[in-house]
Amino acid sequence: MSLQADFDRATEDVKKLKTRPKDEELKEIYGLYKQAVIGDIDIACPALLDVKGRAKWEAWSFQKGLSKEDAMSAYISKAKELIEKYGI
């Protein structure tokens, strides 16, 4: 399968996890997803009071500079790790 097909399957599988992953795991997979789909972050940091938005922004910003292909590969690896840990 192609990298894109593996990535697409991993994104669907992550949605089927039996248990909600820890917040740190969710932030990591979110940042990798955004980097793989969009690339480097291109929006301003949310206001300090927007805790959820700021956490998402920081997770994506942490992946800045990673190529889309490397982000897809890292997402697939993290998805496999989460699937092994939480099951689908």
KOLDRENMAR-897989 format. One record per residue (C-alpha): x, y, z; residue number from 1. Coordinates in Angstrom, 3 decimals. Example, Ala and Ser with C-alpha at 12.3 -4.5 7.8 and 13.67 -1.06 7.14 Angstrom:
<pts>
+----------+----------+----------+-----+
:        u :        v :        w : seq :
+----------+----------+----------+-----+
:   12.300 :   -4.500 :    7.800 :   1 :
:   13.670 :   -1.060 :    7.140 :   2 :
+----------+----------+----------+-----+
</pts>
This chain:
<pts>
+----------+----------+----------+-----+
:        u :        v :        w : seq :
+----------+----------+----------+-----+
:    0.000 :    0.000 :    0.000 :   1 :
:    1.057 :    3.587 :   -0.481 :   2 :
:    1.979 :    5.878 :    2.367 :   3 :
:   -1.202 :    7.908 :    1.781 :   4 :
:   -3.379 :    4.776 :    1.892 :   5 :
:   -1.698 :    3.594 :    5.105 :   6 :
:   -2.184 :    7.059 :    6.596 :   7 :
:   -5.858 :    7.141 :    5.622 :   8 :
:   -6.424 :    3.713 :    7.168 :   9 :
:   -4.595 :    4.734 :   10.349 :  10 :
:   -6.760 :    7.855 :   10.707 :  11 :
:   -9.887 :    5.706 :   10.477 :  12 :
:   -8.532 :    3.103 :   12.916 :  13 :
:   -7.665 :    5.749 :   15.533 :  14 :
:  -11.308 :    6.847 :   15.543 :  15 :
:  -12.298 :    3.290 :   16.558 :  16 :
:  -10.141 :    2.983 :   19.692 :  17 :
:  -11.999 :    1.252 :   22.538 :  18 :
:  -10.649 :    3.646 :   25.172 :  19 :
:   -9.880 :    7.346 :   24.930 :  20 :
:   -6.096 :    7.875 :   24.914 :  21 :
:   -4.390 :   10.125 :   27.448 :  22 :
:   -4.334 :   13.848 :   26.676 :  23 :
:   -0.608 :   13.809 :   25.842 :  24 :
:   -1.157 :   10.989 :   23.340 :  25 :
:   -4.085 :   12.835 :   21.778 :  26 :
:   -2.048 :   16.024 :   21.431 :  27 :
:    0.810 :   14.144 :   19.783 :  28 :
:   -1.415 :   12.370 :   17.266 :  29 :
:   -3.307 :   15.625 :   16.579 :  30 :
:   -0.080 :   17.512 :   15.873 :  31 :
:    1.160 :   14.782 :   13.549 :  32 :
:   -2.172 :   14.677 :   11.726 :  33 :
:   -2.255 :   18.430 :   11.132 :  34 :
:    1.380 :   18.435 :    9.993 :  35 :
:    0.708 :   15.539 :    7.590 :  36 :
:   -2.440 :   17.091 :    6.107 :  37 :
:   -1.647 :   20.817 :    6.105 :  38 :
:    2.070 :   21.180 :    6.787 :  39 :
:    3.683 :   23.813 :    8.993 :  40 :
:    1.322 :   25.709 :   11.247 :  41 :
:   -0.005 :   28.843 :    9.607 :  42 :
:   -2.300 :   30.357 :   12.222 :  43 :
:   -1.681 :   32.628 :   15.196 :  44 :
:   -1.558 :   31.202 :   18.692 :  45 :
:   -4.999 :   31.318 :   20.370 :  46 :
:   -5.633 :   33.541 :   23.384 :  47 :
:   -4.380 :   32.395 :   26.758 :  48 :
:   -7.922 :   31.684 :   27.969 :  49 :
:   -8.582 :   29.276 :   25.085 :  50 :
:   -6.916 :   26.350 :   26.838 :  51 :
:   -8.045 :   23.645 :   24.395 :  52 :
:   -7.217 :   25.719 :   21.320 :  53 :
:   -3.829 :   26.634 :   22.736 :  54 :
:   -3.009 :   22.970 :   23.511 :  55 :
:   -3.908 :   21.994 :   19.943 :  56 :
:   -1.864 :   24.881 :   18.542 :  57 :
:    1.163 :   23.883 :   20.642 :  58 :
:    0.848 :   20.230 :   19.578 :  59 :
:    0.832 :   21.222 :   15.910 :  60 :
:    3.554 :   23.852 :   16.355 :  61 :
:    5.796 :   21.203 :   17.965 :  62 :
:    5.788 :   19.308 :   14.638 :  63 :
:    6.842 :   22.383 :   12.611 :  64 :
:    9.556 :   21.608 :   10.066 :  65 :
:    8.596 :   17.934 :    9.719 :  66 :
:    7.820 :   17.015 :    6.113 :  67 :
:    4.309 :   15.823 :    5.312 :  68 :
:    5.656 :   12.355 :    4.461 :  69 :
:    7.628 :   12.088 :    7.719 :  70 :
:    4.562 :   13.284 :    9.640 :  71 :
:    2.434 :   10.613 :    7.932 :  72 :
:    4.965 :    7.921 :    8.835 :  73 :
:    5.158 :    9.127 :   12.431 :  74 :
:    1.337 :    9.261 :   12.620 :  75 :
:    1.073 :    5.677 :   11.355 :  76 :
:    3.618 :    4.508 :   13.946 :  77 :
:    1.831 :    6.347 :   16.763 :  78 :
:   -1.546 :    5.015 :   15.592 :  79 :
:   -0.204 :    1.435 :   15.688 :  80 :
:    1.124 :    2.067 :   19.190 :  81 :
:   -2.271 :    3.376 :   20.350 :  82 :
:   -4.119 :    0.483 :   18.714 :  83 :
:   -1.871 :   -2.024 :   20.497 :  84 :
:   -2.382 :   -0.188 :   23.801 :  85 :
:   -6.137 :    0.511 :   23.618 :  86 :
:   -7.478 :   -1.877 :   20.974 :  87 :
:  -10.091 :   -1.249 :   18.290 :  88 :
+----------+----------+----------+-----+
</pts>
